[in-house]
Amino acid sequence: MKAPLSWIKEYVEVPADVTTEELTERLTMTGLKLEAIHSPGAEITGPLVVGRVLTMEPEPQKNGKTINWCTVDVGDANGTGEPQGIVCGAHNFAPGDLVAVVLPGGVLPGGFAISARKTYGHVSAGMICSAAELGLGEDHDGIIVLPPDSGEPGQDVRPLLGLDEEIIELEVNPDRAYGLSLRGIARDVEVSVAGASGFRDPALRDVPPADDAGWPVVVDDPTGCPVFVARTVSGFDPTAPTPDFIARRITAAGMRPISLAVDITNYVMLETGRPIHGYDADKVQGALRIRRATEGETLTTLDGTRRTLSAEDLVVTDDSGIIGLGGVMGGATTEMSESTTRVLVEAAHWDAVSMFRTGKRHKISSEAGKRNERGVDPTICEAAADRVVELLTTYGGGTADPGHTVVGTPPAIEPVAMAASLPARISGVDIDPEQVVADLEAVGCTVVREGDSLAATPPPWRPDLVDPYDLVEEVVRLRGYDQIPSVLPKAPGGRGLTRPQALRRRVGRTLAGAGWVEVVDFPFVGDADLDALGLDADDPRRSVLRLSNPLSAEAPAMTTTLLPGLLRTAARNVGHGSGSVAIFETASVVLPRDAGPAPILPVDRRPTDAELAELTAALPDQPLHLGLVATGEAAPSGWWGPGRPVDWTDAVGGVRAVADALGLELGTRADALAPWHPGRCAALLLGDVVVGHAGELHPRVCAAFGLPARSVAAEVDLEVLLEHAVHLRPAPSFSTYPVAKEDVALVVPETVPAADVEAALRDGAGPLLESLRLFDVYAGAQVGAGHRSLAFALRFRAPDRTLTEDEIAAARDAAVAAAEERTGAVQRA
């Protein structure tokens, strides 16, 4: 909301020593946040003065255009007292008119410097300015003609045009619709700025009594339209210009002047906050009727769009059909135009929820809709309509017709009960009950106090005040949010991290120490992401929880896997020039289940255990997952030699490192699951339970996400790993006796996984085995087609003695025998 400071000060007296910065700081501290302070003339420098046109000679040009060669009296502003010769292309002025002139040396908005230059055969020493050239509007066609009593030639024109005006732009939260009006801003200035006083309510005026002689109106849906006021003005002059002060103010507020009738309705809306709609009364046929639309009815609105209406839409109709979308936008058939001489003024109060849904449904964003959907004071409809009638008759030459139609009454406002001590308890600020009452009355509440109990009836312009904590906010904001002390809660001593917290930190430290970088992604996914992963239609990861109000239509569901976000993040880093990327994320995924709707829990007390259990049962499963993605080089290349590209073992190794840090051991077996390459995918097992998968991504997945080929990824159910983790691990014991080194090479069919051979060796070797490592894989003529040789390094050690050669040989032979029996391996000579 943009509001000229001078307009605000028409309704509230502000001490002269209060600067604009101090005023806006107090407004910000009390809830109307400052966005910016504007000054229309801030970019204009140099001489900008009143000029009187002495002569103007039309001169047709070869291009068909006619320019005017003018002499303009600018007083002594040019230093000589002689008239200036100026070329002007506009034609909406005449000799004797006062105009705005910028002289050589001046600079207009956009850095447009003015100098004496030859054009159209004359030396033009300056410019006669239009509103657009001064940044006051969008009108390029005609120059600004000042009123005859504006001043003398040579006088600075800035004060006359409001160019030295300061305009404050405020961010108005959805629950503070009153801030979208000068009435509301001025009221907040009075209660928040020290020394401000004398608030004059522009909606407080005497209005004629309602009668039956006005325009007939029937309201079929009083819930959707509780109040409807209609007034008419006849004999209106549609050619009458908008007064300069109205045009300047609505322009300063960010709106465009259109015509006198439209500008007046916009002016009153900005002034009071009450949206007004004007009809060409000669185009309205019969009585106005307010009802809900019939499904499928159509209306062409003022923006020229033909809209198909819903049964939830509130509409205004006459005998010809629908003529307006109530509270949102009028219809084209009854639009005011340059021929309108009778104006039908509508000031109606509309249900805010209906207004919001209608605006969203039809994708209409209007100034009226913005206010109606937030909630407007329902008690000022008559005053706002009367103000519009007053301005139409004053500046448009019309006459107010007899008759004043008022249908309905404003909705009743229920008082809100609150303990007088509640604001102090909530804020931590010492606020006595008398101050609480005074603050609530300052914002317009009617307060009845009995001891520590208050009953506050909110003012009609504050529909957001519905519970005690809304009233607490009002009291605290008047005290100033900056006065609330920052008090950190004292942590209970000796508790430390919980078991899950400590284990999660262990996971993060382990991966970070191994060179992986943690990222945090949005937990949202769309069908395109799941398609890019190559998931089949019956893949359970496609069963997603869809959001009713997603941040993005492309990602409207909660994710069931961490991989889409990780792959997008990796691709973004690769696209920005990072050749090697290794990232991980620990986050919850959402697995929907059919558990029925969640209960609505009370807010005035702690829910019972049964209520919390019911709520928990209605929630989807949200297990904690760990995801990893890597691409590029696992070991960098350099002067020391070539690097090593990442491969599937890095993905498996990352997860195994986490498992080892948790005191667990993961097994592997070959598997096939999207998005991994079917021949390079490993299932990760904790005992006999599959907890995740790791391996090389399918080439189509890499291409879909824009990653280099042979990128790798892993995802595991971290919840299961943490559940079985060893929280307090005993310190390892080390043997001081020498290690015995044995290497064995086993020939197996290519279809036998190396992990199976490793497991068999480990089981057969017995307790003397300290470590086992695959260090070579060979496939060639020496081992035969369809086979490969796997070379393992076995290390044996006893904790209490040096092993003999017989003990070492027995352990080695037992390991080989187990591998031969379980996998069909044959030891190479």
N, C-alpha and C positions, 0 to 999 in steps of 0.2 A: 504494500500500500504506500503510495507516494502522497505526501501532504505538504502543501506550502505552509511555511511557518506563520506567515501573516494570517492565513485562513484559520489556523489553530487558535491564534491569539484573538480572533474575533469572538471566541466562545469561552475563553478563560484568560484571566489576567496573570501574566508571568512577570516577575520582578525584572527590571531593566538590567540588573547586574548578572542575571542568569544567562550564560552563554548557550549557544546551540549545542555545543558538545556536552555541557553539563546537563541540559534538558534531556538529550537523547541517552546519556549514560543512565539517568534515573529511570527512563522508560525501559531501557534494556534490563536493568536490575529488577524491574517489576513485571517483566514478561513480554513487552513489546520490543523485540530485538532490533537494533539499528542495523540496516544493511548498508546504507550509504547516505551521504549528505551531498545533494546536487545544487548547483547554481547555474541557471541557464546561460548567464552571461560570463561565466568564468573563462571561456575560451576567447572572448571578444576583448581586444585591446585597441587603444587608439581612439581617435575622435568619432563618436557615434552621437549625432545630434538631431534636433528637430529642424526640419527644413520646410520653407513655404515655397510651393511651386509658383513661379511668376509667369513663365510662358512654357508652352509645349507645342512643338511644330511636328506634325506627323510627316514622316519621310518614307514612302514606299521603297522597297529594295528589289533588286533583280531576282532574288530567290522567292519573291512573293510575300515576304515578311515586311511589316511596317513597324519602324521604330519611331520613338519620340525624342526629338532634340529639345531638352528642357534647360531653362535657367532657374536655379533654385537659390533662394535667400537662406544662407546659413549663419547670418549674423557675423560675429567676429571670429567664429570658430576656425576659419581658414587663414586668419592672421591679416587679411586685407579688408574685410568688410564688404568685398565685392561678391555678387552672385556667382555661383558655380555653374559651369556648363556640364551637364550630365546626360548621357545617352541611356534611355530606358525602354525596354521592350514591352512593358505592361501598359494597359489602357484603362485601368479602373480608377483613374484619378483625373483631376482637372485643375486648371490654374486656380490658385487660392487655397488649395488643400494643403494641410500639414502632413508631412511624410517623415519617415526615419531615413537619415542619410549617413552613410559612413564615408569619411573623407580620406584622401590619400594618407598613408601611414597606418591606417587601421587594419586589423586582422580579424576575419570572421571565423566561425567554427570550422574546424578541419584544416586550419592553417592557411586559409585563403587570404593572401595579402592584397590590399587595395593600393593602387597607384594611378597616377594620371597617365592614360595611354590613349593612343589613337585608335578609333574604331568607327566604322561606318562614315568615314570622312570627317570626323570631329575628334577633338581631344576631350575625352570624358574624365573629369576630375572628381571621381567618387562613384558611389552607387546608391540608388534609391532602393531600399531593402524590402524584400518580401518576408513573410513569417518563416518560411523554410530556410532562408539564408541566414536568419538570426537564431535558428534552432528552436523556434517557438511553435512549430507545427509542420504540416506537410504541404501547405499551399504554396506552390511555385508560380501559379498563374497570375496572381495579382499582388501588388505591393501593399504594405500596411498604410492605410489612411487613418491618421489620428483624429480624434474629436477636435472640433474647432477651438475649444477652450483648453487644449492640452498644454500650451505654453508658447514661448516666443522662439523665433529662429535662433539657432546657436546653442539652445539649452540642451543639456545632457538628456538623452531620451531613455536611458536605462531605467530610471525609476518609473517612467510612464508605462513602459512595457513589462515591468516586473523582471527585468534581466538581472537585477541585484537581489532578487528573491532567493531565499534559502529553502530548499525542498528536502524534507527528510523522508527516506524510504525505509519502511519498517517490515520486518518479517512477521507475519501474523499467523500464529498457529491455528489449526483447524478448530480448536475449542474456544477461540477468542474472536468470533465473528464480529463482535462490536468494534474491534480494532480496524475493520474495513470501512470506517466512516470517520469523518471529522468529529462528529458527536462523541464517538467512543474514545478517540485519541485525546480529545480535550478533557474528557472526564478523567482519564488516567493521568494526564498532566497535573490536574488539580490535586489528586490524591497522592502523587508520587514526588512531585517537585516541591521542595521547600519554598514557602512563600507564595506559591500559586494559589489563586482563590477566585471567587466570583464566577463559577461555571454558569454559563447561560445556555440552556438546553434549546437547540434549534427546533426540536420537536415539541416544545412546550408552547402551545398557541391555542387561542380560542377558535373553535371550528363551529360552523353552523350545525344545528341539530339535524339528525337524520329524519327523513320523511318518506312518504310514498310517491312523491312527485318526480323522483329521479329515474335514471335509466333502469328498466326492470332487470333483475338478476335473480336466478334460481341456482342454489347450490345443492346438488344431489349427494355430494360426498363431503359432509362437514368435517370428517376426520382429516381428509386430505387438504381441505381449504376451510379452516375455521372462521376466517374473516375475509370479506370481500367488500371493498369500498369503490363506488363509481361516481365520478363527477364529469360534467361536460362544460366545454367552453365553445361559444359560437362567435362568429365574426372575426376569427383569428386570421391574421395576415401572414400567409406562408412565405412571403418574400422578406419579412422583417429580419434584419440581421441579428445574430447573436451578440449581446453586449460583450465588450472586450473583456471585462472582468470574469465573466462566465467562461468565455473561450480560453482565456489564459489559465484559469484554474483547472478546468477539465484536461487541458493539454499538460499542465504540470503534473496532474495525477496519472498521466500515462494514457489518456483516452484522446480520441480524435474528434474535434468539432465537426458536426454533420449539418445540422439545421437547427433553427431556434427551438422547435418543439422537442426534438430528440435531445438537444443539448440541455434543455431544462430538466427533462426526466433524469438524465445522467447526473446533472449537477445536484439535484435533490437526493439521488441515491448516494452520492459521495458525501453529501452533507449530513444526512440522517442515518444512512445504512439501509434504508428501506428501498428495495427495487421497485420501480414504477414502470408501467407499460402504457403507451398511448396508442389508441386506435383512430383511424380516420372514421369519425362517427357516421359520415354519409355512406360508408361502405359496409357498416354493420347492419344486418337485417334482423330486426326484432330483438327479443330479450336475450341476454347472455345466460348461458347455462354451463355450470361447472360439473363435470362428471368424469368417470373413468372411460378411457377409450375402449372400443370394441376391438378385439384381436383382429389385426389385418387392416384396420382403417388407415388412411394415408393423410398426410399433411405436407404442404410445401412451406417450409419455414423461411424466415427473412433472409437467410443466406442462400436461398435458391435451391436448396436440397429437398427432394421429395422423400419423405420418411414414412416407413411402414411402422405403425404404432403397436404397442403392446397393451394388453388389458390392464397393466399396472400403471400406465401413463395417465396423469391428470391432464385434461384438456378443457379449453374454453370453446364453446360453440355458440352459434346463433342459428337463425332459421335456415341458413344456407349450408350448415355443417360446421366442421371444426375450423376455428380461426386462430388457434394458438395452442402451444404446448405450455400449459400452466406453469409459471414460475421459472421457465427455462428459456423459451424463445417464442416470439410471436409468429403469426402466419403471414404469408405474402399478400393474401387477398385483402387484408384490412390495414396494410402498412400506410403510415403517414407519408405524404409526398409533397412535392412543390405546389400541389393544387388543394391541399387540405385546408379547409376553413372552419371545420367543426372537429374538435378533439374530444375523444372519450378517454378519460383518465382512469386507469385501473391501479389501485393499491390493495394488494391481497396478501394474506399470510398463507404460506403453503407448508405442508408437512415436509420436514427436512429430509427424512429418509427417502420419501418418494422422489424428491428433487435430485438427491444424489444418484439414486438408481436410474432415473430417467436420463440424467446427463451422461452417465457411464454407458447406458444402453445405446444411446444415439451418438455418442462421442461428440457431445456439444460442450464446449467450455465458453461460458459467457460471464460477464461481470455480475449479472443478475443471478445466474445459477450458482456462482461461487458463493454468494451471500445466502441465498435461500437454502442451499444444501447444508450450511453450517448452523443455521438457526438465527432468525432475525426477530427483533422486538415486535410482538404481535399487537401491541397497544398503540402504535403510532401510525397505523394505516390512514386514519382520518386526517391526522396532522400532515402527513407527507402529501396526501392528495391535495389538501388545501394549499400547501406551499407551492405545488406545481401549478394549481389554478391561479394563485396570486402572481407568479412569474409570467405565466402565459398571458394574462390580462394586462400586466404592467408593460411588458416588452413586445407583445404580439398584437396589441390592440384589440383583443377579444373581450367578451363579456361572459361572466360566469352565469350559466343557466340556473334557473330555480331547480330545486330538487337535489337531494343528497342521499344516495343509496348506501346503506350499511346493512350487510347481511352477516349474521353470526356474531359471536363474542369471543374474545381471546380465551384460550384454554386456561383453566385454573392452575395455580402454582402451589404445590404442596410445600409446607415448611420442612426444613431439615433439622433434626435434633442432633445436638453435639454437646459434649462436655466442654465447659469454658477452659479447662486446663489442657485440652487435647493439643492445641497448637504448640504450647511450650514443651509437652512431652515428645511430640514428633520432631520438632526442629532443634531442640536443645537450647533454644533462646529463651531467656526469662521474659515472658509476655504475660502480664497480669490480666485477669478477666475483664476489667474495665477497658483495657486497650483492645482486647479481642472484640468486644462489642462495638467500640468506636471504629475499628478497621472494617468490620462487616457492614456497618452502617455507611461508611465512606464509599464502599463499592456499590451501594444501593440496596442492601438487604434491610428488611424490617426484622428487628431482633426483639424477642421477649426472653428475659432472663429470670430464672428462679434458682437461686443458689449457684451451684456449679453447672446447672443444665441450661442450655440455650435452645431456643427454637427460632431459626433464621429462615425467613421467607425470601428466596432469591429475587432479584429484580427481573422484570420480563425480558431484558436484553441479555440475560445470562442463562440460557438454557443448559449450559454445561455444569451448573452447580446443582448436583443431585445427591451427594452424600457428604458425610462429615469431613472426609479428607479433601474434598473440593474446597470446603470452607477453610480448612487448615491452610491450603495452598494460597488462598486469597490473603489471609492474615500474614503469612510468612513473606509473600511477595511484596506487601506494603512495608514490611520491616526491612526488606531488601535481601535478596538471595546472598549478596556478598557479606551479610552479617551473620550468616549461619556458620558456626565454628566447624573446622575440620578436625574431627576426633576419630582417630583410628581405634578400632576395637582391640582390646587386649587379648592376645592369643593365650589359650591355656598352656601353662608350662608343662614340659615333660611329655607331651603327646607325640610330637614329631610327625613324620609322614605316615600315612596309612600304608598297609601292605600293597594295595594296588598302585598307590602313588610312587612308592619306592621302586616297585618293579618296572613301572612305565619309564621312570627316569633311567633305570638301568638299561632298558632297551634303547632309549635315545642316545645315551652315552656310548653304548657299544657301537651303534651304527655310525655316529659322528666320528668316533675314533677310527673306524674303518674307512673313512673318506666319503660317507654318504651325507647329503645335505637335507635337512628336514624342511618340508613345505607344508602349507595349509591351503587347501582348495575348497571351493564352494561345494556343498554336498548335494548338488542338483544335477540331474541328468535328463536327457531327452531321447526320443526314439532314434534320432540320428546317431547319437553316441553309441547306443546299444547295437545299432546296425553296423557301425564302424568296427566294433569289437568282434563282429562275425557271430553273434549269439543266435542260436536257432530259435524258432518260434516257441518251442516248448522248454527252453532253458529257464530254470527257476529265477535266474537273475533278471529276467524280463518282467517279472511280477513286481511292479513298483507301486509306491504310495504316491498318488498324484495330489498336488496342492491345489486348493480352491483359488488361491490368489498368488500365483508364482511371480518371482521377480522377472522372469523371462519366459516368453511363450516357447522358446527353443529348448528350455530346460524346465519343464513343469513338474518334475517328479523328484522325490528323494532317491538318492543313489543306493543301489544294492552292492556295488563294487567300487573300490577306490581307483581302479585303473583308468577310467576316462579322464578324471581330473589330473592324475599324474602324467598320463600320456600327453594331454594338452599342455601342461606346464613344461614338460621336457621338450616338446616341439617348439614352444615359444622361446625357450632358451637357445635351442639349436638355431632357430631362425634369427636370433639376435647375435649369432656369431660364436656361441659356446660350442666348440667341437666335441667336448666330452662332458657328459652330464651323468651324475649319479644322485638320485633324489629318493627320499622316502617320506611316508606320511603314516601317522597313527591316528585313526578317526573311526567313529561309529558309522556303520551302514544301517539302513532301515529295511527290515524284512516284514512286509505287511502280513497281517493275519486277520481273519474274520472274527473279531471279538466284540462287535457291536459298537454303538456310539459311546463316547466318553461322557461320564457324568459331569454336570456343572456343579462345582463345589462352592460352598459359601465363602465369603470374604470377611465376614465379621467375627470369625472364630477359627480355631485350628480344626482342620478336618479330622474326623475320627479315623481310627486304624482301619475300620471296615470301608470307609469312603476312599481312603488312600489305596487300599487293596483293590477296590473296584476300578479306580482310575488307572492303576498300574496294569490291571488285567486288560484294559481297553487299549493300552498303548501297543504299538508294533514292537517286535523284537529289534533291539539295536545293539548287536554285538560289536565289540571293538576289533577292527582289522588292522593289519600292517601291510602296506603296499610298498614295493620298490620298483624303480625303473632306471635303467642305465643304458647309455649308448656312447659310442666313441671309443676311447682308449682306457683300459683298466690300469695299465702302466704306461706312462708317457714315454715317447721317443725323444732322443736327444743325441748329444755327442757320444754318449755311452753306448748308443745302439738303438735298434728299432724298438718301438713300444709293443705292447700286447693289446689287441682289441678285446673288448668285453665279449664274453660268451656266456652260454647258459650256466656254466659253473659259478660265475660271479653272482647270479641271482640266487642259486641254491646256497652258495657260500654265505651270502648276506643273511639269509634266514637261519642257517645253521649257526652262525655266530651269535645271533640273538638267542637261539635255543640253548646254546652252550652257556651264555651269560645267565640264563634262567635255571641252569642246572639240569637241562633236559638234553636228550639225544634224539634227533630226527632221522628217520629212515626215508628212503626214496624208492620209487618204482616208476617205470615208464608208464605214461598215460597220454591221453589225447583229449584236450579240452580247449575251447576257444577262450582267449585270443592267441593261444600259443601254437607254434608250429607242431603239427601232429607227431613228427619224429623227434622233436627236441623239447619235449615237455615232461616234467617229472612231478609226480604226486608226492607230497611231503607228508610223512606219517609219524604220528606220535603213538607208539605201540602199533595197534592195528587200525587206528582211526586216522582218516585223511583230514588234515587240518589246513591244507592249502596246496598251491601249485606254483611251480617256478620253471623258467626256461626261456627259450628264444621265441620272440613274437612272430606270428605268421606274417609273411611279406605283404599280404593285402592289408593287414592291420597297420603295419608301418606306413604304407602308402596312404591309407585313409587319414592318419593323424599327422602326416608330414614328417615322419621320423626316418633316419637312415635305416637301411636294411640291416638285419641281424641285431636289432636292439633287443634287450632282454627285460624281463619283468618277473615279479613274484607277488603273490598275495596270500596271506595266511590269516586264519582266525586267531588273533592275538588273545582273545578272551579265553580260549581253551589253554593256550600256553601259559598265561598268567595263573589260571586256576591250578595247574599242575606244577607251577614253578617252585623251586626251592628258595624260600625267602631269605633265610639266614644260612649261608653256605659255610660248612666247616673249612678251616684253613687246610690247603693241600699238604700232604706229607711227601717228602722227597727222599729217595733212596740215595745213599752215598756210595753205593757199590757200582761197578762199571756196567755199562749197557752192552748187550750183545746184539749185533746187527746181522740180520738175515734178509736176503732178497729172494723172492720166488717169482717165476714167470709162468703163467697158466694160460693155456690155449682153450678158448671157449667159442661156441657158436656166436655169431654176431647178434643174434636175438636175445642173448643172455645179458641182462643189465650188469654193469660193473658193480652196482650197489649190492646185488645178490651175492656176487662172488666175495665182496668185501665182508658182508655179514657172515658168510659161511666161514671164512678165514678167522674172523674175530671169535666166533663161537667155538671153533675147534682149537684155537691156540690156548685157551684157558686163562687162568689168573696171572700168569707171568707176562702176558702181552702188555706192554706199556703204550705202544702206539702202532698205528697201521696206516700206510699212505700209498695211494696209487700214484706211481711216478712215470709210467710209460705205457702207451698203447701202440701196438704195431699190427698192421694188416698187410699181408703180401704173400708172395709165392711160398715163402718158407713155412707158413702156417696153414696154407691151403685156402681155397676159395670158400667164402661163407664163414670164415673163422677170423679171430683176432687174438693177439697175445696181450695179456694184461700183466704188467710187472708191478709187484707190491714190495714196499720196504717195511719189514717187520722189526720192531725193536722190543727186546725182552730184558726184564730186569726184576730182581727180587729185592724186597725191602730189607732183608736181614742177612744176605750172603752173596757171594759171587757165584754166578751160575756156572755149572760144569758144562762141558761140551755135550755130554749125554742128555742133560736136561734141556739144553737149547735145541738139540736135534729132535728130541721127542716132541717138544712143543711145536717146532716147525712142521714136522711130519704130520702131527695131529691136525694142524690147520689145513695142510694140503689135502689130507684125506677127507676132511669135512667138505672142502670145496669140490673135490672130485665126486663125492657121494651126492651132494645137493644140487650141483649145477652141471655135472658132466665134464668138468674141467680136466685137462691133461697137462701135467707139468712138462715144460720144455726142458730139453737137455741143456 
